[in-house]
Amino acid sequence: MGIFISCCKGTSEELITPDKETRRRQLAEAAERRLQENQNRGIKDPDRVRRMEKKAEQLEKYERESAMKGPGEAPLRWQMN
């Protein structure tokens, strides 16, 4: 049985692993790729989502600034139901 296992193994040159720095860089790249894939999963148009997020941030910033002005100077708000 030992003979069978020894003939299935590759040469020692095939078993060489990359150095630690190369391996660390490869793992970091793979993790970054997985992160990007997970962020875009289920989204047809990622650019549209980014634009909507930016617009929402601008609206929140405007609301915070108008709230800082004081209660007497706040702009009118309206809602549609």
All heavy atoms as an XYZ file, in Angstrom:
662
protein
N       0.824     -1.182      0.000
C       0.000      0.000      0.000
C       0.868      1.246      0.000
O       0.492      2.240     -0.597
C      -0.910     -0.015      1.218
C      -1.928      1.074      1.172
S      -3.288      0.609      2.188
C      -4.455      1.775      1.652
N       1.980      1.241      0.615
C       2.869      2.377      0.619
C       3.391      2.687     -0.773
O       3.657      3.825     -1.123
N       3.518      1.671     -1.587
C       4.003      1.857     -2.947
C       2.954      2.629     -3.765
O       3.287      3.504     -4.538
C       4.318      0.498     -3.610
C       5.451     -0.189     -2.869
C       4.652      0.680     -5.073
C       5.671     -1.605     -3.320
N       1.688      2.292     -3.572
C       0.615      2.956     -4.310
C       0.558      4.448     -3.975
O       0.428      5.273     -4.861
C      -0.729      2.285     -3.976
C      -1.887      2.928     -4.669
C      -2.069      2.781     -6.027
C      -2.791      3.706     -3.962
C      -3.134      3.380     -6.671
C      -3.847      4.314     -4.587
C      -4.030      4.143     -5.951
N       0.664      4.805     -2.719
C       0.607      6.201     -2.308
C       1.812      6.965     -2.836
O       1.690      8.097     -3.292
C       0.501      6.309     -0.774
C      -0.838      5.741     -0.318
C       0.639      7.750     -0.308
C      -1.003      5.657      1.175
N       2.977      6.351     -2.804
C       4.172      7.064     -3.239
C       4.137      7.341     -4.739
O       4.676      8.338     -5.194
C       5.426      6.281     -2.865
O       5.451      5.055     -3.585
N       3.490      6.512     -5.540
C       3.456      6.760     -6.976
C       2.402      7.807     -7.336
O       2.472      8.418     -8.393
C       3.219      5.474     -7.758
S       1.551      4.824     -7.609
N       1.426      8.063     -6.483
C       0.391      9.057     -6.753
C       0.834     10.470     -6.385
O       0.261     11.431     -6.850
C      -0.890      8.724     -5.992
S      -1.681      7.231     -6.606
N       1.815     10.573     -5.547
C       2.290     11.888     -5.146
C       3.064     12.527     -6.282
O       3.708     11.867     -7.074
C       3.209     11.786     -3.924
C       2.507     11.473     -2.650
C       3.496     11.518     -1.513
C       2.854     11.177     -0.202
N       3.820     11.216      0.888
N       2.993     13.854     -6.337
C       3.778     14.580     -7.321
C       5.195     14.751     -6.816
O       5.546     14.346     -5.708
N       5.996     15.377     -7.620
C       7.363     15.632     -7.190
C       7.361     16.745     -6.147
O       6.382     17.463     -5.979
C       8.238     16.054     -8.389
O       7.712     17.260     -8.913
C       8.250     14.988     -9.463
N       8.452     16.907     -5.467
C       8.531     17.918     -4.415
C       8.437     19.326     -5.002
O       8.074     20.269     -4.325
C       9.809     17.757     -3.611
O      10.926     17.945     -4.464
N       8.788     19.498     -6.289
C       8.700     20.813     -6.919
C       7.254     21.285     -7.036
O       6.987     22.475     -7.015
C       9.357     20.771     -8.297
C      10.852     20.542     -8.250
C      11.447     20.388     -9.632
O      10.720     20.615    -10.612
O      12.623     20.058     -9.727
N       6.312     20.377     -7.200
C       4.901     20.732     -7.322
C       4.315     21.179     -5.984
O       3.324     21.874     -5.950
C       4.101     19.548     -7.851
C       4.440     19.178     -9.284
C       3.713     17.936     -9.733
O       2.870     17.439     -8.962
O       3.973     17.462    -10.838
N       4.924     20.799     -4.902
C       4.387     21.082     -3.582
C       4.899     22.387     -2.991
O       4.570     22.729     -1.871
C       4.712     19.921     -2.623
C       4.165     18.553     -3.036
C       4.637     17.491     -2.067
C       2.650     18.576     -3.096
N       5.712     23.122     -3.718
C       6.268     24.373     -3.215
C       5.159     25.416     -3.115
O       4.409     25.636     -4.056
C       7.400     24.894     -4.123
C       8.556     23.902     -4.112
C       7.851     26.269     -3.690
C       9.669     24.259     -5.065
N       5.070     26.049     -1.971
C       4.081     27.109     -1.770
C       4.763     28.463     -1.918
O       5.954     28.587     -1.687
C       3.441     27.006     -0.369
O       4.476     27.091      0.600
C       2.690     25.698     -0.199
N       3.990     29.482     -2.293
C       4.600     30.809     -2.434
C       5.039     31.355     -1.073
O       4.580     30.900     -0.027
C       3.483     31.661     -3.028
C       2.237     30.898     -2.848
C       2.603     29.471     -2.649
N       5.920     32.338     -1.094
C       6.394     32.916      0.158
C       5.242     33.616      0.892
O       4.170     33.825      0.338
C       7.560     33.867     -0.085
C       7.161     35.061     -0.938
O       6.166     34.958     -1.663
O       7.848     36.091     -0.870
N       5.483     33.964      2.134
C       4.417     34.509      2.984
C       3.840     35.801      2.437
O       2.635     36.020      2.466
C       4.941     34.737      4.398
C       5.205     33.460      5.145
C       5.676     33.737      6.549
C       5.956     32.439      7.277
N       6.360     32.666      8.657
N       4.688     36.676      1.917
C       4.214     37.970      1.414
C       3.314     37.787      0.188
O       2.262     38.406      0.076
C       5.407     38.868      1.069
C       5.013     40.275      0.706
C       4.287     41.000      1.826
O       4.619     40.770      3.004
O       3.367     41.784      1.518
N       3.706     36.887     -0.720
C       2.892     36.618     -1.909
C       1.563     36.000     -1.502
O       0.497     36.398     -1.996
C       3.631     35.667     -2.862
O       4.897     36.226     -3.174
C       2.843     35.438     -4.126
N       1.608     35.069     -0.590
C       0.386     34.398     -0.113
C      -0.538     35.414      0.572
O      -1.747     35.409      0.348
C       0.766     33.285      0.862
C      -0.391     32.490      1.352
C      -0.931     31.603      0.271
N      -1.983     30.783      0.843
C      -3.036     30.391      0.174
N      -3.159     30.670     -1.096
N      -3.952     29.680      0.760
N      -0.004     36.297      1.383
C      -0.774     37.321      2.081
C      -1.446     38.261      1.075
O      -2.610     38.606      1.206
C       0.141     38.096      3.025
C      -0.577     38.939      4.028
C       0.390     39.540      5.033
N       1.001     38.482      5.835
C       2.296     38.376      6.073
N       3.143     39.245      5.580
N       2.765     37.399      6.809
N      -0.706     38.631      0.026
C      -1.255     39.515     -1.004
C      -2.387     38.819     -1.762
O      -3.429     39.411     -2.022
C      -0.149     39.921     -1.989
C      -0.617     40.887     -3.059
C       0.509     41.284     -4.002
N       1.361     40.192     -4.441
C       1.061     39.320     -5.424
N      -0.068     39.420     -6.057
N       1.908     38.370     -5.752
N      -2.209     37.540     -2.085
C      -3.241     36.783     -2.786
C      -4.506     36.673     -1.942
O      -5.627     36.817     -2.450
C      -2.735     35.387     -3.148
C      -1.689     35.382     -4.233
C      -1.086     33.998     -4.426
O      -1.213     33.115     -3.564
N      -0.419     33.816     -5.558
N      -4.338     36.423     -0.640
C      -5.496     36.315      0.250
C      -6.221     37.646      0.369
O      -7.452     37.704      0.393
C      -5.059     35.818      1.628
C      -4.626     34.355      1.701
C      -4.039     34.047      3.068
C      -5.790     33.442      1.392
N      -5.467     38.748      0.426
C      -6.083     40.070      0.509
C      -6.860     40.390     -0.765
O      -7.978     40.918     -0.710
C      -5.016     41.132      0.757
N      -6.306     40.055     -1.928
C      -7.003     40.284     -3.191
C      -8.277     39.459     -3.274
O      -9.314     39.946     -3.730
C      -6.082     39.956     -4.366
C      -4.955     40.944     -4.561
C      -3.950     40.492     -5.605
O      -4.098     39.375     -6.158
O      -3.011     41.267     -5.871
N      -8.214     38.216     -2.834
C      -9.387     37.348     -2.862
C     -10.470     37.877     -1.929
O     -11.658     37.873     -2.272
C      -9.002     35.922     -2.474
N     -10.071     38.355     -0.761
C     -11.048     38.906      0.184
C     -11.697     40.158     -0.382
O     -12.907     40.357     -0.247
C     -10.362     39.218      1.512
N     -10.920     40.990     -1.048
C     -11.466     42.206     -1.651
C     -12.440     41.869     -2.772
O     -13.500     42.488     -2.904
C     -10.318     43.058     -2.190
C     -10.720     44.464     -2.545
C      -9.530     45.322     -2.887
O      -8.490     45.197     -2.205
O      -9.652     46.104     -3.839
N     -12.108     40.859     -3.579
C     -13.017     40.423     -4.650
C     -14.336     39.917     -4.079
O     -15.415     40.245     -4.571
C     -12.363     39.314     -5.470
C     -11.729     39.773     -6.743
C     -11.396     38.610     -7.664
N     -10.793     37.447     -7.033
C      -9.503     37.285     -6.795
N      -8.649     38.216     -7.137
N      -9.051     36.193     -6.222
N     -14.261     39.101     -3.014
C     -15.480     38.581     -2.395
C     -16.334     39.707     -1.837
O     -17.562     39.694     -1.950
C     -15.129     37.595     -1.276
C     -14.706     36.244     -1.765
C     -14.656     35.228     -0.629
N     -13.831     35.666      0.495
C     -12.528     35.433      0.614
N     -11.891     34.770     -0.319
N     -11.865     35.854      1.666
N     -15.687     40.695     -1.235
C     -16.412     41.838     -0.680
C     -17.156     42.589     -1.780
O     -18.335     42.933     -1.628
C     -15.411     42.771      0.005
C     -15.827     43.295      1.367
C     -14.619     43.632      2.173
C     -16.730     44.463      1.228
N     -16.498     42.846     -2.904
C     -17.127     43.533     -4.030
C     -18.296     42.723     -4.586
O     -19.350     43.265     -4.905
C     -16.104     43.798     -5.146
C     -15.130     44.883     -4.834
C     -15.806     46.234     -4.736
O     -16.792     46.500     -5.400
N     -15.281     47.071     -3.875
N     -18.114     41.414     -4.702
C     -19.189     40.562     -5.220
C     -20.395     40.586     -4.292
O     -21.537     40.640     -4.743
C     -18.684     39.132     -5.395
C     -17.705     38.974     -6.537
C     -17.071     37.600     -6.571
O     -17.360     36.755     -5.692
O     -16.256     37.358     -7.482
N     -20.159     40.544     -2.980
C     -21.255     40.562     -2.023
C     -21.975     41.902     -2.015
O     -23.190     41.955     -1.829
C     -20.757     40.231     -0.615
C     -20.442     38.766     -0.465
O     -20.949     37.932     -1.210
N     -19.594     38.431      0.480
N     -21.249     43.000     -2.209
C     -21.881     44.309     -2.220
C     -22.778     44.482     -3.438
O     -23.812     45.136     -3.360
C     -20.831     45.419     -2.205
C     -20.153     45.580     -0.881
C     -19.069     46.650     -0.924
O     -18.690     47.108     -1.985
N     -18.569     47.019      0.242
N     -22.394     43.910     -4.560
C     -23.153     44.078     -5.789
C     -24.151     42.957     -6.044
O     -24.829     42.972     -7.069
C     -22.199     44.188     -6.979
C     -21.361     45.436     -6.911
O     -21.748     46.422     -6.307
N     -20.196     45.392     -7.523
N     -24.253     42.019     -5.148
C     -25.147     40.887     -5.350
C     -26.602     41.349     -5.335
O     -27.051     42.031     -4.433
C     -24.934     39.838     -4.251
C     -25.802     38.605     -4.442
C     -25.360     37.510     -3.560
N     -24.073     37.048     -4.092
C     -23.235     36.295     -3.428
N     -23.501     35.936     -2.213
N     -22.111     35.909     -3.961
N     -27.327     41.008     -6.391
C     -28.745     41.329     -6.477
C     -29.030     42.740     -6.960
O     -30.184     43.148     -7.016
N     -28.013     43.499     -7.321
C     -28.211     44.865     -7.783
C     -27.959     44.899     -9.283
O     -26.887     44.536     -9.751
C     -27.257     45.841     -7.065
C     -27.528     45.821     -5.561
C     -27.414     47.242     -7.625
C     -26.546     46.659     -4.771
N     -28.968     45.356    -10.033
C     -28.808     45.422    -11.483
C     -27.917     46.580    -11.894
O     -27.105     46.454    -12.794
C     -30.171     45.570    -12.160
C     -31.013     44.331    -12.090
C     -32.308     44.527    -12.841
C     -33.168     43.296    -12.771
N     -34.443     43.477    -13.453
N     -28.101     47.736    -11.247
C     -27.364     48.938    -11.625
C     -26.694     49.542    -10.391
O     -27.279     50.370     -9.699
C     -28.323     49.946    -12.261
C     -27.607     51.125    -12.870
O     -26.363     51.113    -12.906
O     -28.295     52.062    -13.312
N     -25.450     49.142    -10.090
C     -24.760     49.645     -8.894
C     -24.550     51.162     -8.919
O     -24.572     51.812     -7.878
C     -23.424     48.925     -8.892
C     -23.508     47.847     -9.895
C     -24.648     48.157    -10.795
N     -24.361     51.739    -10.112
C     -24.168     53.193    -10.199
C     -25.424     53.937     -9.752
O     -25.347     54.971     -9.093
C     -23.804     53.603    -11.628
C     -22.421     53.111    -12.028
O     -21.571     52.979    -11.127
O     -22.214     52.873    -13.225
N     -26.578     53.425    -10.110
C     -27.841     54.049     -9.697
C     -27.980     54.018     -8.176
O     -28.410     55.005     -7.564
C     -29.016     53.333    -10.345
C     -30.352     53.925     -9.980
C     -31.481     53.267    -10.771
N     -32.744     53.846    -10.408
C     -33.681     53.218     -9.714
N     -33.487     51.960     -9.341
N     -34.798     53.814     -9.404
N     -27.599     52.919     -7.570
C     -27.674     52.799     -6.112
C     -26.745     53.819     -5.461
O     -27.122     54.479     -4.487
C     -27.321     51.359     -5.671
C     -27.226     51.270     -4.163
C     -28.342     50.380     -6.199
N     -25.540     53.980     -5.997
C     -24.604     54.966     -5.451
C     -25.157     56.382     -5.572
O     -25.025     57.194     -4.656
C     -23.258     54.872     -6.165
C     -22.482     53.640     -5.771
C     -21.080     53.662     -6.349
N     -20.512     52.330     -6.288
C     -20.413     51.503     -7.320
N     -20.818     51.865     -8.506
N     -19.899     50.304     -7.163
N     -25.775     56.688     -6.723
C     -26.366     58.017     -6.901
C     -27.490     58.261     -5.899
O     -27.597     59.345     -5.323
C     -26.899     58.180     -8.322
C     -25.823     58.359     -9.374
C     -26.415     58.776    -10.709
N     -27.484     57.920    -11.185
C     -27.335     56.885    -12.007
N     -26.138     56.580    -12.460
N     -28.373     56.178    -12.391
N     -28.324     57.246     -5.669
C     -29.423     57.382     -4.712
C     -28.885     57.594     -3.298
O     -29.426     58.396     -2.535
C     -30.330     56.153     -4.770
C     -31.150     56.085     -6.044
S     -32.092     54.561     -6.239
C     -33.041     54.511     -4.752
N     -27.825     56.869     -2.933
C     -27.224     57.032     -1.607
C     -26.654     58.434     -1.445
O     -26.812     59.063     -0.393
C     -26.136     55.985     -1.385
C     -26.656     54.580     -1.186
C     -25.555     53.549     -1.117
O     -24.375     53.890     -1.393
O     -25.869     52.392     -0.789
N     -25.987     58.929     -2.487
C     -25.414     60.269     -2.430
C     -26.513     61.314     -2.291
O     -26.387     62.268     -1.508
C     -24.583     60.530     -3.689
C     -23.817     61.823     -3.662
C     -22.935     61.954     -4.888
C     -22.167     63.259     -4.838
N     -21.302     63.409     -6.019
N     -27.602     61.146     -3.018
C     -28.725     62.080     -2.937
C     -29.336     62.066     -1.537
O     -29.663     63.122     -0.978
C     -29.778     61.717     -3.980
C     -30.914     62.694     -4.073
C     -31.882     62.301     -5.169
C     -33.038     63.265     -5.236
N     -33.991     62.886     -6.281
N     -29.466     60.889     -0.937
C     -30.019     60.778      0.413
C     -29.096     61.456      1.429
O     -29.571     62.126      2.356
C     -30.222     59.313      0.777
N     -27.789     61.299      1.254
C     -26.829     61.959      2.152
C     -26.930     63.473      2.042
O     -26.894     64.188      3.052
C     -25.404     61.509      1.828
C     -25.099     60.088      2.247
C     -23.727     59.638      1.781
O     -22.958     60.469      1.254
O     -23.426     58.447      1.940
N     -27.074     63.987      0.826
C     -27.207     65.428      0.630
C     -28.484     65.948      1.278
O     -28.490     67.017      1.888
C     -27.187     65.771     -0.859
C     -25.839     65.601     -1.499
C     -25.877     65.825     -3.000
O     -26.948     65.858     -3.601
N     -24.708     65.974     -3.594
N     -29.571     65.194      1.156
C     -30.836     65.588      1.767
C     -30.713     65.624      3.289
O     -31.183     66.567      3.934
C     -31.951     64.637      1.344
C     -33.342     64.927      1.874
C     -33.816     66.287      1.384
C     -34.304     63.840      1.436
N     -30.059     64.615      3.873
C     -29.858     64.598      5.321
C     -28.994     65.774      5.769
O     -29.287     66.405      6.792
C     -29.186     63.289      5.742
C     -30.082     62.077      5.659
C     -29.352     60.795      5.983
O     -28.200     60.861      6.479
O     -29.927     59.726      5.743
N     -27.966     66.081      5.003
C     -27.095     67.207      5.325
C     -27.892     68.514      5.297
O     -27.780     69.351      6.197
C     -25.941     67.276      4.331
C     -24.977     68.409      4.581
C     -23.876     68.422      3.539
C     -22.974     69.623      3.734
N     -21.961     69.717      2.679
N     -28.734     68.694      4.295
C     -29.563     69.891      4.177
C     -30.525     70.002      5.364
O     -30.703     71.073      5.938
C     -30.340     69.868      2.853
C     -31.322     70.984      2.714
C     -30.889     72.286      2.479
C     -32.694     70.757      2.844
C     -31.787     73.324      2.363
C     -33.598     71.787      2.724
C     -33.136     73.072      2.489
O     -34.036     74.105      2.382
N     -31.126     68.881      5.750
C     -32.053     68.882      6.883
C     -31.330     69.226      8.181
O     -31.861     69.953      9.019
C     -32.759     67.538      6.997
C     -33.789     67.309      5.915
C     -34.446     65.945      6.013
O     -34.030     65.132      6.871
O     -35.385     65.700      5.239
N     -30.116     68.688      8.379
C     -29.351     69.014      9.584
C     -28.995     70.500      9.624
O     -29.099     71.138     10.668
C     -28.066     68.186      9.650
C     -28.275     66.814     10.252
C     -26.957     66.108     10.462
N     -26.744     65.279      9.267
C     -25.665     65.317      8.487
N     -24.673     66.090      8.768
N     -25.582     64.559      7.422
N     -28.597     71.047      8.485
C     -28.243     72.461      8.427
C     -29.453     73.347      8.698
O     -29.346     74.350      9.399
C     -27.637     72.802      7.059
C     -26.253     72.251      6.861
C     -25.728     72.500      5.461
O     -26.481     73.025      4.606
O     -24.564     72.167      5.214
N     -30.596     72.975      8.160
C     -31.788     73.784      8.379
C     -32.272     73.663      9.829
O     -32.831     74.616     10.381
C     -32.905     73.397      7.409
O     -33.289     72.058      7.602
N     -32.034     72.530     10.471
C     -32.415     72.363     11.872
C     -31.504     73.193     12.778
O     -31.927     73.644     13.846
C     -32.348     70.895     12.265
N     -30.255     73.418     12.349
C     -29.315     74.196     13.143
C     -29.678     75.686     13.134
O     -29.310     76.414     14.037
C     -27.894     74.026     12.586
C     -27.366     72.609     12.640
S     -26.741     72.165     14.233
C     -25.205     73.048     14.229
N     -30.398     76.142     12.121
C     -30.742     77.551     12.005
C     -31.682     77.989     13.125
O     -31.665     79.130     13.526
C     -31.395     77.833     10.650
C     -30.431     77.745      9.501
C     -31.126     78.049      8.207
C     -30.165     77.931      7.036
N     -30.845     78.190      5.770
N     -32.484     77.110     13.589
C     -33.408     77.440     14.664
C     -34.832     77.126     14.270
O     -35.155     76.969     13.093
N     -35.723     77.050     15.255
C     -37.098     76.656     14.954
C     -37.870     77.730     14.172
O     -38.740     77.411     13.383
C     -37.722     76.434     16.326
C     -36.860     77.189     17.273
C     -35.493     77.236     16.667
N     -37.547     79.006     14.344
C     -38.287     80.047     13.656
C     -37.874     80.198     12.202
O     -38.626     80.712     11.383
N     -36.691     79.724     11.860
C     -36.187     79.909     10.510
C     -36.238     78.637      9.664
O     -35.734     78.616      8.556
C     -34.735     80.386     10.578
C     -34.574     81.713     11.281
C     -33.110     82.103     11.394
O     -32.273     81.519     10.686
O     -32.824     82.986     12.197
N     -36.833     77.582     10.192
C     -36.892     76.325      9.453
C     -37.821     76.462      8.253
O     -38.862     77.108      8.337
C     -37.380     75.206     10.366
N     -37.458     75.874      7.119
C     -38.319     75.939      5.938
C     -39.572     75.087      6.132
O     -39.613     74.182      6.970
C     -37.437     75.384      4.826
C     -36.464     74.509      5.514
C     -36.243     75.133      6.864
N     -40.583     75.390      5.364
C     -41.822     74.627      5.430
C     -41.595     73.234      4.839
O     -40.835     73.061      3.898
C     -42.926     75.341      4.672
C     -43.331     76.713      5.198
C     -44.369     77.331      4.261
C     -43.894     76.620      6.606
N     -42.300     72.270      5.393
C     -42.225     70.895      4.883
C     -43.620     70.474      4.439
O     -44.615     70.870      5.029
C     -41.741     69.934      5.960
C     -40.323     70.128      6.335
C     -39.907     69.024      7.262
N     -38.518     69.187      7.658
C     -37.880     68.347      8.426
N     -38.481     67.284      8.859
N     -36.634     68.557      8.718
N     -43.672     69.651      3.445
C     -44.943     69.130      3.010
C     -44.776     67.656      2.686
O     -43.708     67.178      2.389
C     -45.475     69.882      1.798
C     -44.526     69.932      0.632
C     -43.494     70.789      0.439
C     -44.501     69.035     -0.453
N     -42.835     70.500     -0.712
C     -43.429     69.417     -1.302
C     -45.266     67.949     -0.841
C     -43.128     68.764     -2.475
C     -44.967     67.298     -2.011
C     -43.910     67.703     -2.823
N     -45.868     66.933      2.793
C     -45.871     65.499      2.534
C     -47.035     65.158      1.637
O     -48.094     65.789      1.710
C     -46.041     64.703      3.815
C     -44.776     64.518      4.611
C     -45.030     63.617      5.800
O     -46.054     63.730      6.472
N     -44.100     62.718      6.049
N     -46.836     64.152      0.829
C     -47.918     63.627      0.004
C     -48.204     62.238      0.487
O     -47.308     61.431      0.683
C     -47.520     63.608     -1.464
C     -47.378     64.993     -2.060
S     -46.933     64.971     -3.792
C     -48.259     63.998     -4.510
N     -49.451     61.930      0.687
C     -49.835     60.585      1.140
C     -50.478     59.815      0.041
O     -51.060     60.211     -0.847
C     -50.783     60.665      2.325
C     -50.062     61.165      3.562
O     -48.881     60.896      3.710
N     -50.759     61.878      4.399
